[in-house]
C-alpha cells in the first residue's frame, strides 16, 4: 500500500492528526493496513487499537468525527500525518479536550544551554 513501511512497527504506523485550519496537533493514533484502507475509502480517520486489537473510527461514540482533508507520509514512509476537520464540538481527546497534548513537561535546561536561534 503506497510503499509504506508497515514492517518497522510490526504492521502498524503512527498517525498524527493535525487540525487543517489551526495546524494544532490533535492526537496520535496507530493504523494498520486495514485502518488506512478504511480511512482512504470513507474519509473518516480510522485507527487500529493495540489494546483492543480492533479498528475504531474517531468520533464513532463521541460524535467528534475527524474528516480527512489530506494524508502525507514522512521521508522514511513509516509515519502518517492526517490533516483533518473535526465535526461535533471539536473535542478530539477522550478526556474532553480539543487536543490530547495538554500535559506540559517543564524543561530542566539551564538558560545558558539553550540552542541559539
C-alpha positions in Angstrom: 0.0 0.0 0.0 1.7 3.1 -1.3 5.1 1.6 -0.4 4.6 2.4 3.3 6.9 0.7 5.8 4.4 -1.3 7.9 7.1 -3.8 8.9 9.2 -1.4 11.1 6.5 -1.5 13.9 5.1 -5.0 13.3 2.3 -4.0 11.0 1.3 -0.5 12.2 2.2 3.1 11.5 1.9 6.1 13.9 -0.7 8.5 12.5 -0.7 12.1 13.7 -3.9 14.1 13.5 -3.4 17.8 12.8 -6.2 20.4 12.6 -6.4 21.6 8.9 -7.3 25.1 10.0 -5.2 25.9 13.0 -2.3 23.4 12.4 -2.7 22.3 16.1 -1.6 18.7 16.7 -4.7 16.9 18.0 -3.7 13.3 18.7 -1.6 10.3 17.8 -3.1 7.0 16.8 -1.9 3.9 15.0 -3.0 2.5 11.7 -2.6 -0.9 10.2 -3.3 -1.6 6.5 -7.0 -2.2 7.1 -7.4 1.1 9.1 -5.6 3.1 6.4 -7.7 1.4 3.7 -10.9 2.3 5.5 -9.7 5.8 6.1 -9.0 6.2 2.4 -12.3 4.7 1.5 -14.6 6.6 3.9 -12.7 9.9 4.5 -13.1 9.3 8.3 -9.9 8.8 10.4 -9.9 5.2 11.4 -7.3 3.6 13.7 -6.1 0.2 15.0 -6.5 -0.2 18.7 -3.4 -2.0 20.0 -5.1 -2.8 23.4 -8.4 -4.0 21.9 -6.9 -5.4 18.8 -9.6 -3.9 16.6 -10.4 -1.0 14.3 -12.1 2.2 15.6 -13.2 5.3 13.8 -12.6 8.6 15.5 -15.9 10.0 16.7 -18.0 6.8 16.5 -19.1 7.2 20.1 -18.4 10.9 20.8 -19.6 12.4 17.6 -16.3 14.3 17.1 -15.6 12.7 13.7 -12.2 13.6 12.1 -12.8 14.2 8.4 -9.6 13.7 6.5 -8.5 16.6 4.2 -5.1 15.1 3.3 -2.6 12.5 4.2 1.2 12.8 3.9 4.0 10.4 4.9 7.4 11.2 6.3 10.6 10.7 4.4 11.1 7.2 5.9 7.5 6.3 4.8 6.8 4.9 8.3 4.6 7.7 9.8 1.5 9.4 8.6 0.2 13.0 9.0 -3.5 13.4 8.6 -4.8 16.9 8.2 -8.4 16.8 9.5 -11.5 18.9 10.1 -13.3 17.8 13.3 -17.1 17.7 13.3 -19.0 17.9 16.6 -17.9 20.0 19.5 -14.2 19.7 18.4 -13.1 17.8 21.5 -10.9 15.1 19.9 -9.4 13.8 23.1 -11.3 11.1 25.1 -10.6 13.3 28.2 -12.8 16.1 26.7 -10.1 18.4 25.4 -9.6 19.7 21.9 -6.1 18.1 21.8 -4.6 15.1 23.5 -1.4 17.1 24.0 -2.3 19.1 27.1 0.2 17.8 29.7 3.2 20.2 29.7 6.6 18.9 30.8 8.9 21.5 32.0 12.4 21.5 30.6 15.3 21.5 33.0 17.7 23.2 30.6 19.8 26.0 32.1 19.3 29.3 30.3 22.9 29.3 29.0 22.5 25.8 27.4 19.5 26.7 25.1 20.1 26.5 21.4 20.7 29.8 19.7 18.1 30.9 17.2 
